[in-house]
């Protein structure tokens, strides 16, 4: 959390009653952790363990993973855009250009053969 500069003041934490398998004990105690990062609005709900303390730890860990993934996604999108522009501006090699032109010529001859025969 320190590396991502997340403070406890930025987090909204609630303890809610869990759901799913686990029996009566699970449905009586509020051991499920609901964590919300206020600046980004990312929400994490964790019910991995029966204890509240370990669920708090796992919820914070999952929140950090989500925030890091979101930051990396933004960086990768910018990198992909730059790579796309670089590829568009890059000149084709002679061999690939010749191959492309040969394919076009082949396609045009195939289309010419499909036409009806001309009568004079």
C-alpha positions in Angstrom: 0.0 0.0 0.0 2.9 2.3 0.6 4.3 1.7 -2.8 1.0 2.7 -4.4 0.6 5.6 -2.0 -2.7 4.4 -0.5 -3.6 5.8 2.9 -6.2 4.4 5.3 -8.0 7.7 5.1 -8.7 7.0 1.4 -10.4 3.7 2.2 -14.0 3.1 3.3 -14.3 -0.1 5.2 -17.4 -2.0 6.2 -18.0 -5.4 7.7 -21.0 -7.2 6.3 -22.6 -10.6 6.8 -21.2 -13.1 4.5 -23.2 -15.3 2.1 -22.8 -18.6 0.4 -21.6 -21.9 1.9 -20.4 -22.0 5.4 -23.4 -22.7 7.6 -25.1 -20.9 10.4 -21.9 -19.4 11.9 -21.1 -17.6 8.6 -24.6 -16.1 8.3 -24.5 -14.8 11.9 -21.2 -13.0 12.0 -20.1 -10.0 10.0 -16.7 -11.3 8.8 -17.0 -10.3 5.2 -15.0 -7.2 4.4 -16.2 -4.5 2.0 -13.5 -2.1 1.0 -13.8 1.0 -1.3 -11.0 3.2 -2.5 -12.7 6.6 -2.6 -10.5 8.4 -5.1 -10.9 5.8 -7.8 -14.2 4.1 -6.8 -12.7 0.6 -6.9 -14.7 -1.8 -4.7 -13.4 -5.1 -3.2 -15.5 -7.6 -1.2 -13.6 -10.4 0.5 -14.8 -13.5 2.3 -11.9 -15.8 1.9 -11.5 -16.8 5.5 -13.7 -17.1 8.6 -11.7 -14.5 10.6 -12.3 -10.8 10.1 -8.6 -9.9 10.5 -7.4 -12.2 7.7 -10.2 -11.0 5.4 -9.1 -7.4 6.0 -5.6 -8.3 4.9 -6.8 -10.2 1.8 -9.2 -7.4 0.8 -6.4 -4.8 1.0 -4.1 -7.0 -1.0 -6.7 -7.5 -3.7 -7.4 -3.7 -3.8 -3.7 -3.1 -4.3 -3.6 -5.6 -7.1 -6.6 -4.0 -8.8 -5.1 -0.5 -8.5 -1.8 -1.6 -9.9 -3.5 -3.4 -12.8 -5.5 -0.2 -13.6 -2.3 1.9 -13.6 -0.5 -0.6 -15.8 -3.4 -0.8 -18.2 -3.3 2.9 -18.7 0.4 2.7 -19.4 0.0 -0.2 -21.8 -2.7 1.6 -23.7 -0.5 4.5 -24.3 2.4 2.2 -25.4 0.1 0.3 -27.8 -1.1 3.6 -29.3 2.6 4.7 -29.8 3.5 1.3 -31.4 0.5 1.5 -33.7 1.6 5.0 -35.0 5.1 3.7 -35.4 4.0 0.8 -37.4 1.8 3.0 -39.6 4.7 5.3 -40.4 7.2 2.5 -41.0 8.0 1.9 -44.7 7.3 -1.6 -46.0 10.2 -3.7 -47.0 10.7 -4.3 -50.7 9.9 -8.0 -50.4 6.6 -7.4 -48.5 5.6 -4.7 -50.8 6.2 -6.9 -53.9 4.3 -9.8 -52.2 1.4 -7.4 -51.6 1.4 -6.2 -55.2 1.6 -9.8 -56.5 -1.4 -10.8 -54.3 -3.4 -7.8 -55.7 -2.5 -8.8 -59.3 -3.5 -12.4 -58.7 -6.8 -11.2 -57.2 -7.5 -9.0 -60.1 -6.9 -11.8 -62.6 -9.2 -14.1 -60.7 -12.0 -11.4 -60.8 -11.4 -10.9 -64.6 -12.0 -14.6 -65.1 -15.3 -14.4 -63.4 -16.7 -11.9 -65.8 -19.0 -13.0 -68.6 -17.3 -13.5 -72.0 -17.4 -10.5 -74.2 -19.1 -11.1 -77.6 -18.3 -9.1 -80.7 
